[in-house]
Amino acid sequence: MPILDVQQSANIIFLKRSMRPGFAGIENELLYDPKTTLLFGDAKASLTKVVSSLKAL
């Protein structure tokens, strides 16, 4: 899996089903970054909506 330097991004959209920790049980510090926007729900459906919205701009 590639390593992404997401913390260097201007804006971060984090797709997540809930605030529960992931499979490993480790909290992701990126969730609490002020640049992070949490988008809850199914990742595929949510991303489809985001892409559609961006295309409409």
C-alpha positions as a printed Julia matrix, in Angstrom:
57×3 Matrix{Float64}:
   0.0    0.0     0.0
   1.42   3.42   -0.88
   2.31   5.93    1.81
   0.55   9.27    1.36
   1.7   12.5     3.03
  -1.89  13.58    3.65
  -0.95  15.87    6.53
   0.7   18.16    3.94
  -2.61  18.67    2.09
  -4.54  21.94    2.32
  -7.82  20.08    2.92
  -8.55  16.5     3.92
 -11.82  14.59    3.44
 -11.87  11.48    5.61
 -14.45   8.86    4.64
 -15.54   6.79    7.64
 -18.56   4.75    8.73
 -18.37   5.81   12.41
 -16.02   7.25   15.02
 -15.08   3.78   16.28
 -11.41   2.79   15.92
 -10.54   0.68   12.89
  -9.65  -3.0    12.69
  -6.36  -2.56   14.53
  -8.07  -0.55   17.3
  -5.71   2.38   16.81
  -7.0    5.96   16.7
  -5.98   7.9    13.6
  -4.55  11.3    14.6
  -5.53  12.63   11.17
  -9.17  12.6    12.34
  -8.39  15.45   14.73
  -6.43  17.62   12.29
  -8.17  21.02   11.85
  -7.95  20.6     8.05
  -9.91  17.32    8.2
 -13.57  17.08    7.27
 -15.25  13.83    8.29
 -17.73  12.37    5.83
 -19.69   9.53    7.43
 -21.34   6.76    5.43
 -20.55   4.19    2.77
 -17.27   5.24    1.09
 -18.32   4.4    -2.49
 -21.67   6.19   -2.26
 -20.15   9.18   -0.45
 -17.29   9.55   -2.92
 -19.72   9.32   -5.84
 -21.68  12.23   -4.36
 -18.51  14.28   -3.77
 -17.3   13.76   -7.34
 -20.74  14.65   -8.75
 -20.82  17.83   -6.69
 -17.34  18.85   -7.83
 -18.24  18.25  -11.48
 -21.27  20.52  -11.06
 -19.05  23.49  -10.05
